[in-house]
Amino acid sequence: MSPVEQTPSSPWRRVLKWAAIWSAPGMFSGVETYFFSLSAQRPMPFWRAVLTQLPAWYVWVPLTPLLLHLVRRWPLGRPFRAKAWAGHGVTCLGVGGLFALVYSLCQQAFSSGLAAAGSLSFSTMVLRYAVGWMPMMAMTYAAVVAVAQSLASQERAREKERQAAALAVELAEARLLALQVQLHPHFLFNTLNAIVVLVRANETDTAARMLVLLSDILRRLLQQGATQEVSLRDEVSVLSRYLEIQQLRFQDRLRVTWEVDDALLDARVPNLVLQPLVENAIRHGVSARSAAGRLRIGARRKGDALELVVEDDGPGLPEGFDVERSPGIGLSNTRARLSQLYGEAGRVSVGAPSQGVGTVATVLLPLQPFVAAPVAGGARG
């Protein structure tokens, strides 16, 4: 059955639920009345005893949802609200009066006692039962209000949790977007500075090629927009253009080795996760050498994780270097983005390679397939 077909029957299910709940005290009163009648000269049949009690308790069936709504509107508690207490007091008296009215009708219809014989007027009977049942009605009303306030409190707590979760998601997205926005101009300014150097050295052909590559990179970044994760294939594509820019800048002094497993190209990675690490490797590794420098970029599977590696053969890390306290934009940005996206499952470490000299930066993140978001409306670019 579809949700549309289930909707019309839902009010009836609620009515049946409340009827089942209020049948319990009604049946209890009927059983009690039956056993009391056994001591009389003319015992009352069980069915008649039940009918003198049960219908009056069904007064609560339509009133219960109204009381739930009333409790939300007039909650009882601190601070003290005279209007709320007065409203509930008047409502309680009204419920007691309605109960007494139905109860009196049931007594007249089904009771074989003195009241049914007409010794009391109907109005006197209603007043008598209203006063007699009022303590029970007050306790019942208080129980309903207590349950209603508990349900309302739970609902408010769940709503606060939903709002807190939504705010946490929005905050995380805002932080990620701020980190990404911080990264783009940082990369852009460094590249433009390299182009300015080439123009001043009259290497216009090389500068023109760098501008073409830069425009291609910027076009890709604009297409991605605020996307936080891309496929490793796209990450490598953008990074290869960035490295081509750097090779034009350093000419024969920069040698790049790619060791990326083709089976991992569809893995999900943070957008521009490798670029700041490569930039650091070039600035602090290759630029610090008088001879040609080597840069190795790798991606491999490590259990259920994806390991990305950027290694250079430069002079290595300064003494006492701590990646957690690094003030550099690249490392701090990468560390913050990994933490926001993957929590403890995303880590970046920087150290010395197992063989030779230099520095190796390693990013470890969960290995997950990248699923491209569908293009709305079949837009074409």
NORWO-V898466 format. One record per helix or strand of 3 or more residues. SS is the DSSP state (h for helix, s for strand). FROM is the first residue (numbers start at 0). LEN is the number of residues. If there is no record, write none. Layout:
BEGIN
ss=SS from=FROM len=LEN
ss=SS from=FROM len=LEN
END
This chain:
BEGIN
ss=h from=2 len=35
ss=h from=45 len=12
ss=h from=58 len=15
ss=h from=81 len=29
ss=h from=113 len=4
ss=h from=121 len=79
ss=h from=203 len=21
ss=s from=228 len=3
ss=h from=231 len=22
ss=s from=253 len=7
ss=h from=261 len=3
ss=s from=266 len=4
ss=h from=274 len=12
ss=s from=292 len=10
ss=s from=304 len=8
ss=h from=322 len=3
ss=h from=328 len=17
ss=s from=346 len=5
ss=s from=358 len=8
ss=h from=375 len=3
END
